[in-house]
Amino acid sequence: MADKNKVEGKFIEDAITRYRVSKFLETELDRAGFSRVDIQRTPMVTRIAVEVTNPGRVIGKRGKSIQDLTDAITREFKIENPQISVVESANQNLEPRLVAKKICRFIEMGKKIRAILHASLRDIMSAGALGAEIVASGKVAAKGGRSKRFRLMAGYIPKAGEPARLVAVSHVTAYPKSGAIGVLVRIVLPGTEFPDKVSGSKPELAKVIMAADEVSAATPLEAVQKKTFAPLKKRKPMQRHRR
C-alpha cells in the first residue's frame, strides 16, 4: 500500500512540475512568440520542446539565451540535465495562444471586437482547422458599461468527455482602458480523429465571416472622415478715418 501511494505521489509531483515549467516558459518566452511546450521525462534527461515564432530570440547570440534558460530551469525546478529544443511554429493561425494574443493586441489598440473575431475565425478555418471557437467576455462596452460576451464557432468542437482532450485550448486576457476582457480560443487541428465523429466535408462559414475585413495594426477598422474647412479669407486692414 505504501509503494502504491509513493508511485501515485510521484505522478502527481511530475504533473505539477510540468505545469509549473510550462507557465515559467510561457512568461519568459512571451516576447519570442511562445506557442506551446512538450515535456518528456526519461531516466537520463528531460527533453523540453518549445514552439515559438522567433527561435533566434530564444537561442540568443552563440546560444547564451538558451543556456541561461536551461540554468534557470535547473535552479528553479530542480530538474537534472534538461535539454531544450526550439522549433518554429509552422502555422500561427492554428496555434490557440498565438491567435488569442493577436486578438488581445487588437482589442487593446481599440479595434472593433466583432470584426476582430470574424477575421480571426475565418483565418483559422482557412488554415485547415476542423473546428474553432472564439469567446470574448468582459468589459466589451465603454468604460463603466456592463460586461458582455461574444461567441463565434465553426465546425466541430467537442465540449465534454474524452474527445474534448483532443482540442487545443488557450486563454489570454486583454487589458484595454474599459477593463479586462478574457479571450478563449479552441481549435481542432487538421488530422484530428474523433471516435464519435466521421470525417466529412469541410465546414462552411457564414457569409458575414467570409466577408470580414482584414485586421491589421496599420489599417484602422473605422474609417474616420476628416472634416475639411474652407481656407480663411485674409482680412483687409481696418482704415481709420481722420477727423
C-alpha positions in Angstrom: 0.0 0.0 0.0 2.9 2.3 0.8 4.5 1.6 -2.5 1.3 2.4 -4.3 0.9 5.8 -2.6 4.5 6.6 -3.4 4.0 5.9 -7.1 0.8 8.0 -7.1 2.6 10.8 -5.4 5.4 10.7 -8.0 2.9 11.0 -10.8 1.2 14.0 -9.1 4.5 15.6 -8.5 5.6 15.2 -12.1 2.3 16.7 -13.3 2.7 19.7 -11.0 6.3 20.2 -12.2 5.2 20.1 -15.9 2.6 22.7 -15.2 5.0 25.0 -13.4 7.7 24.7 -16.1 5.1 25.4 -18.9 3.9 28.5 -17.0 7.5 29.6 -16.5 8.4 29.3 -20.1 5.1 31.0 -21.1 6.2 34.0 -19.1 9.9 34.0 -20.1 9.3 33.4 -23.8 6.3 35.7 -24.3 8.2 38.2 -26.4 9.6 35.3 -28.6 6.0 34.3 -29.5 5.6 31.3 -27.2 3.1 28.9 -28.6 3.3 25.5 -26.8 5.7 23.2 -24.9 6.1 19.5 -24.8 7.9 17.9 -21.8 9.2 14.3 -21.8 11.0 13.0 -18.8 13.3 10.0 -19.1 15.7 8.4 -16.6 18.6 10.1 -18.2 17.4 13.5 -19.4 14.3 15.8 -19.5 13.5 16.8 -23.1 11.7 20.2 -23.4 10.4 21.0 -26.9 9.3 24.7 -27.2 7.4 26.1 -30.2 7.9 29.9 -30.8 7.5 32.3 -33.7 11.0 33.7 -33.2 13.5 30.9 -32.4 16.5 33.3 -32.8 15.3 35.3 -29.8 15.3 32.2 -27.6 18.6 30.8 -28.7 20.4 34.2 -28.5 23.9 35.1 -29.6 26.1 32.0 -29.5 23.4 30.1 -27.6 23.7 32.3 -24.5 20.0 32.9 -24.0 19.0 29.2 -24.2 21.9 28.3 -21.9 20.6 30.9 -19.3 17.1 29.5 -19.7 18.4 25.9 -19.1 20.3 27.0 -16.0 17.2 28.8 -14.7 15.0 25.7 -15.1 17.6 23.5 -13.3 17.8 26.0 -10.5 14.1 26.8 -10.0 12.6 23.3 -10.5 15.5 21.0 -9.5 15.4 19.3 -12.9 18.6 17.5 -13.7 20.1 17.7 -17.2 17.2 19.4 -19.1 17.6 19.6 -22.8 15.7 22.4 -24.6 15.0 22.3 -28.3 13.4 25.2 -30.1 11.1 24.8 -33.0 9.4 27.5 -35.1 5.6 27.4 -35.3 4.5 26.0 -38.6 1.2 27.9 -38.9 0.4 30.7 -36.4 -3.3 30.6 -37.3 -3.5 27.0 -35.9 -1.9 27.9 -32.5 -4.6 28.9 -30.0 -2.3 31.0 -27.8 -0.9 33.0 -30.7 -4.4 33.6 -32.0 -5.6 34.7 -28.6 -2.6 37.0 -28.1 -3.2 38.6 -31.5 -6.9 39.2 -30.7 -5.9 40.8 -27.3 -3.4 43.0 -29.0 -6.0 44.4 -31.4 -8.5 44.8 -28.6 -6.0 46.9 -26.6 -5.5 49.0 -29.8 -9.2 49.9 -29.8 -10.3 47.8 -32.8 -13.9 46.6 -33.1 -14.3 43.3 -31.3 -16.8 41.8 -33.7 -14.6 42.5 -36.7 -11.6 41.0 -34.9 -13.4 37.8 -34.0 -14.8 37.4 -37.5 -11.5 37.8 -39.2 -9.7 35.5 -36.7 -12.2 32.7 -37.1 -12.0 33.0 -40.9 -8.2 32.8 -40.8 -8.3 29.7 -38.5 -10.7 27.8 -40.7 -8.9 28.8 -43.9 -5.7 27.3 -42.4 -7.4 23.9 -42.4 -8.8 23.6 -38.9 -11.7 21.1 -38.4 -13.4 23.3 -35.9 -12.8 26.5 -33.9 -14.5 28.6 -31.2 -13.6 32.1 -30.0 -15.2 33.6 -26.9 -14.5 37.2 -25.7 -16.1 38.2 -22.4 -15.7 41.1 -20.1 -15.8 44.9 -20.4 -16.5 44.9 -24.1 -18.6 48.1 -23.9 -17.3 51.5 -23.0 -15.8 52.2 -19.6 -18.4 51.8 -16.9 -20.7 49.6 -19.0 -21.9 46.2 -18.3 -19.9 43.0 -19.1 -20.8 41.3 -22.4 -19.9 38.1 -24.1 -19.3 37.4 -27.8 -19.0 33.8 -29.1 -18.2 32.6 -32.6 -18.0 29.0 -33.6 -17.4 27.0 -36.7 -17.0 23.3 -37.5 -17.0 20.5 -34.8 -15.9 21.3 -31.2 -16.4 18.6 -28.5 -17.0 20.1 -25.1 -17.1 17.1 -22.8 -15.7 13.6 -22.4 -12.5 12.1 -23.8 -12.8 13.8 -27.2 -12.5 17.2 -25.5 -8.9 16.4 -24.7 -8.0 16.4 -28.4 -8.9 20.1 -28.7 -6.2 22.7 -28.3 -7.2 25.4 -25.9 -5.7 28.7 -24.7 -7.0 31.7 -22.6 -5.4 35.1 -22.6 -6.6 38.4 -21.0 -6.6 41.8 -22.7 -6.4 45.0 -20.6 -7.9 47.9 -22.6 -9.0 51.2 -21.0 -12.6 49.9 -20.4 -11.5 46.9 -18.3 -10.3 43.3 -18.5 -11.5 41.2 -21.4 -10.9 37.4 -21.5 -10.3 35.7 -24.8 -10.8 31.9 -25.1 -9.7 30.1 -28.2 -10.4 26.5 -29.0 -9.1 24.8 -32.2 -9.4 21.3 -33.6 -6.2 20.8 -35.6 -6.2 19.2 -39.0 -5.9 15.4 -39.0 -7.6 15.0 -35.6 -9.7 11.9 -35.4 -12.6 11.5 -33.0 -14.2 8.2 -32.1 -17.7 9.6 -32.3 -17.3 11.7 -35.5 -16.9 10.6 -39.1 -14.6 12.9 -41.1 -16.6 14.6 -43.8 -16.6 17.7 -45.9 -15.1 21.0 -44.9 -17.5 23.1 -42.8 -18.9 26.2 -44.4 -18.6 29.6 -42.8 -21.3 32.2 -42.7 -21.2 35.0 -45.3 -20.6 37.7 -42.7 -17.4 35.8 -41.5 -16.1 35.2 -45.1 -16.7 38.9 -45.9 -14.9 40.2 -42.8 -12.2 42.8 -43.5 -8.6 42.0 -42.7 -7.5 43.4 -39.3 -4.0 44.9 -39.1 -2.2 47.4 -36.9 -1.6 49.8 -39.7 -5.2 49.8 -41.1 -7.9 51.1 -38.7 -11.3 49.4 -38.7 -13.3 52.6 -38.6 -13.0 55.0 -41.5 -12.6 58.4 -39.9 -13.9 61.1 -42.1 -11.7 64.2 -41.8 -13.6 67.4 -41.9 -12.4 69.9 -44.5 -12.6 73.5 -43.8 -12.5 76.3 -46.3 -9.4 78.4 -46.2 -9.7 81.6 -44.2 -10.0 84.8 -46.1 -7.5 87.4 -45.5 -9.0 90.3 -43.7 -8.4 93.8 -45.0 -6.7 96.1 -42.5 -9.2 98.5 -40.9 -8.8 102.0 -42.2 -9.0 104.7 -39.6 -10.8 107.9 -40.7 -9.1 111.1 -39.7 -11.3 113.8 -38.3 
